[in-house]
Amino acid sequence: MHPLRKLIQNEDLLSHLAQTYGTPIYVYDLGRITENLNRLETTLSSHFNRHHICYAVKANSNPHLLTEMRKILPNIGGDCSSPGELFVTEKAGIDPTRCIYTGNYESTYDLKIALEKGAYLNLDDISSFKRLLMVGLPDRISFRLNPGFGKGTFSQITTAGENAKFGIPAEKIIDAYRKAQDAGIKQFGLQCMAGSGNLDEGYFVELLRAIVLNTKKIENELSIRFEFISMGGGLGIPYKDEETPLNYDRLFRQLSKVLYDGYADQESAPALWVEPGKLIIGDAGFILTQVTGLKASYKNFIGIDAGMETLMRPALYGAYHRIYKVGYSGSNNGTYDFTGPICENTDRIAVDRPFPPIAEDDLIVIMDAGAYGYAMSHNFNTRPRAAEVLLDGDTHRLIRRRETIEDIFSGCDV
Ligand SMILES: Cc1ncc(COP(=O)(O)O)c(C=O)c1O
C-alpha cells in the first residue's frame, strides 16, 4: 500500500485544498519527508563510522522543503549541480561547505561560484580541472567515476557505462587525481552516481565493490587517502504496487561490509556519502488535479489540468505514476489515456490505464510526484507552473504560489 494512501483517501481535505489553492497543485506531506530522512539517517549511523547525507537538490528545490529538511537533520548537506541550486540551498540555511557540487561540462562561471561558496567540488572530467585552475585552486577535490557500468529505471537515467555523458572512465581517473595532487591539493573524495531509481540491492553492492577497487588503487599509486566515497543517489522508490521498497537495513549492512572489508582499518576508511533525491521526497509528494474533459475517440481520454508541462517524467521517460480518483476505491470500468492541455501528442500522464467511472470536475491524484516533478515542470504553451502546498498533519500552507502569465513574461519588459 502506498505510504500516503490514507491521506489521499481523505476526500474532505483534498477537496478543501483544491478549493483553497486551485488545481493543479503539488502537495507534500511533511510527515513522510521526516520519516524518509530519519530512517535513512538512523540506518546509516548504525552501519558506518562516518557518513554524510547530501540531499539531491535537483529532485525538488523548493526552499521551504529544504528548510524543513534542515530542521529535521541539522547536519544535512546538499548535492548541487548549478549555481541556482547552491543559491537556494544556502537560502534554506544549509551550509554550502557541507554540500557537494557535481556539474558536468561546467562553465568557468559555474566553477567560480561553487569554489567561492566552498562546496566540495566533484568534477566530471579532467578538462573541468583545467577550467577550475583558471578560477582558483580549492583545498579539496573529488572526481566522478564512471566504472564502466550503470543501472537506472530507464536508459535515460542510467548515468554510467559506455553511453553515459557523465564521469571519468576507470582507466583515466588516476590521471585526474595525479593532476590535482601535482597542483597542490591534499584532500580528496571520489563520487560515483551510476543511475537513478534502483530497487536492486545487489546492484549497489556491485557498484560499491567497483568503487572501492578504484579508490584503493588510486590511494596506493598516489599515496593519498580518500576522505569520502559518495555513491551518489539512485536509491529507488516503488512507483508501482508490485514493486518492493528497498530494505535500508539489509542494504546498508551489506554496503558497510564491502567498505570495511576493503579498508581493514575502519577508522581510516573513507566516510560513506549518499546523495538521495527520490528516496527523500519522491513518495512524499503528489499532484492534485481536476478532470477538464472526457473524450471517446479511437482511444478513451481523460483530460486533466496537469499535463506534461506539470509532470514531465511520463512524456520524457515513459515513467509510470499511480493515479487515483479522490474519494473512490471501487473497481475500474474502462481503460483510458490521461492527458493534459498541451499541444503535443506526447502529452500523456498515463497510457492505457484501467480506471473507475469518471466525470468532468472530478479530482484526481497523481502519486510519487515529489521528485523531478515540479523541478522539471515548464512553461510550454505558455502555461504558468502549478502552486505547491505543504501539509503538516491537518494544517497546510502555500509554499509557492501559482505562477501567473505575467510572471512568465516578467523578463520581457512588456
Ligand atoms: C550527481 C547526482 N546525485 C544525486 C542524484 C539523485 O538521484 P536520485 O534522485 O535517484 O536519488 C542525481 C540525479 O540525477 C545526480 O545526478
The ligand as a MOL file (V3000), in Angstrom:
LIG
                    3D

  0  0  0     0  0            999 V3000
M  V30 BEGIN CTAB
M  V30 COUNTS 16 16 0 0 0
M  V30 BEGIN ATOM
M  V30 1 C 25.0450 13.7040 -9.0810 0
M  V30 2 C 23.7070 13.2390 -8.6470 0
M  V30 3 N 23.4950 12.9420 -7.3550 0
M  V30 4 C 22.2920 12.5450 -6.9040 0
M  V30 5 C 21.2010 12.4070 -7.7500 0
M  V30 6 C 19.8820 11.9810 -7.1700 0
M  V30 7 O 19.4200 10.8020 -7.6910 0
M  V30 8 P 18.1350 10.0900 -7.0910 0
M  V30 9 O 17.0080 11.0300 -7.1560 0
M  V30 10 O 17.9800 8.8870 -7.9370 0
M  V30 11 O 18.4510 9.7290 -5.6760 0
M  V30 12 C 21.3750 12.6790 -9.1080 0
M  V30 13 C 20.2560 12.5200 -10.0400 0
M  V30 14 O 20.3230 12.6770 -11.2160 0
M  V30 15 C 22.6560 13.1140 -9.5700 0
M  V30 16 O 22.8600 13.4050 -10.8650 0
M  V30 END ATOM
M  V30 BEGIN BOND
M  V30 1 1 1 2
M  V30 2 1 2 3
M  V30 3 2 2 15
M  V30 4 2 3 4
M  V30 5 1 4 5
M  V30 6 1 5 6
M  V30 7 2 5 12
M  V30 8 1 6 7
M  V30 9 1 7 8
M  V30 10 2 8 9
M  V30 11 1 8 10
M  V30 12 1 8 11
M  V30 13 1 12 13
M  V30 14 1 12 15
M  V30 15 2 13 14
M  V30 16 1 15 16
M  V30 END BOND
M  V30 END CTAB
M  END
